[in-house]
Amino acid sequence: MKKIGLVGGISWTSTLDYYKLINEYTNQKLGGLHSAEIIIYSIDFDVFENLLIAYDWEELEKYFSKIVQNLINAGAEIIMLGANTAHIIADKLTENFPQVELIHIADATGEKIISQNLRKVGLLGTKYTMELDFYKKRLQDMGIDVVVPKSKKIRDYIDYTLGYELGKGIFKQETKEEYIKIINQLIEEEDVEGIILGCTEIPLIINEEDLKVPSFNTTKIHSQIVVDKAIGNNQLLYVHK
């Protein structure tokens, strides 16, 4: 099994989920007492957030490049960024480090959506994931229509609660209920066929059984595809050029 390099701490709460899911799926695939070989570099989330607020993608690329290089130096053969939003600079990292494979979370999620014959989905995530093109366009290039909440107030609410509640391990029932309300509004008004839980903290508060349509837990999808790649029995069908 190839060594997995996980850029975590984006946030630490979802990194716990990543670690658990990667090892559970590895054991499911390999049996016995097998677990994954993972090297985790847990970043300071505040640094990441400040670079996002400044829209400083050049500095963000430099910051993550140093981290990825450290993971490669430690023996990582596959790289994963443990956050949807961090994939803003994923293509740059792929260019910078051709010697390792970086598994893009949107590619893995898109293939899962297509496998269920869905073509129109709602997307919840940070305001960057919902408002910028780096994530939506990647899915649209795969033939998937992506819809986000129209209201800036709602997008800002999601972004705030992701950072200052879920990202800090604070889970409120009223926040869960508001998320479900937002999702139901997308279903009713936009006729979406599924919902992407497009921030790795969202599955910590929203479960599959909470929703009327299929949901796509990006943390779980990302973890499983990386394990499949690490053990050499899976290839992403859709490859971006």
DACORDA-V21603 format. One record per residue. PHI is phi in whole degrees, 0 to 359 (999 if undefined). Layout:
BEGIN
PHI  PHI
END
This chain:
BEGIN
999  289  282  264  256  253  276  246  77  241  256  293  294  284  295  302  294  304  300  295  294  299  288  298  288  300  294  298  281  256  73  58  250  293  220  277  269  235  249  251  249  266  275  274  301  298  297  301  297  294  291  295  302  278  53  263  289  295  290  296  299  298  299  286  298  298  293  298  299  298  294  295  298  276  112  294  249  229  247  224  264  278  191  296  298  299  286  306  248  298  296  296  294  298  293  287  229  292  284  233  262  257  272  279  296  288  298  297  293  300  295  295  297  298  297  261  58  256  230  225  227  268  233  247  183  294  298  291  293  283  261  273  268  303  260  298  295  299  287  297  295  267  89  253  277  245  238  239  305  287  282  297  300  292  298  294  297  299  300  296  291  297  281  261  240  300  292  252  78  255  238  254  299  294  290  301  296  291  299  296  299  296  295  297  295  297  297  285  268  247  56  288  265  198  230  273  277  273  219  291  273  300  296  285  235  246  254  304  287  283  245  275  235  302  245  238  283  295  296  293  299  298  299  292  293  293  297  301  293  294  266  82  237  209  230  295  285  260  242  283  266
END
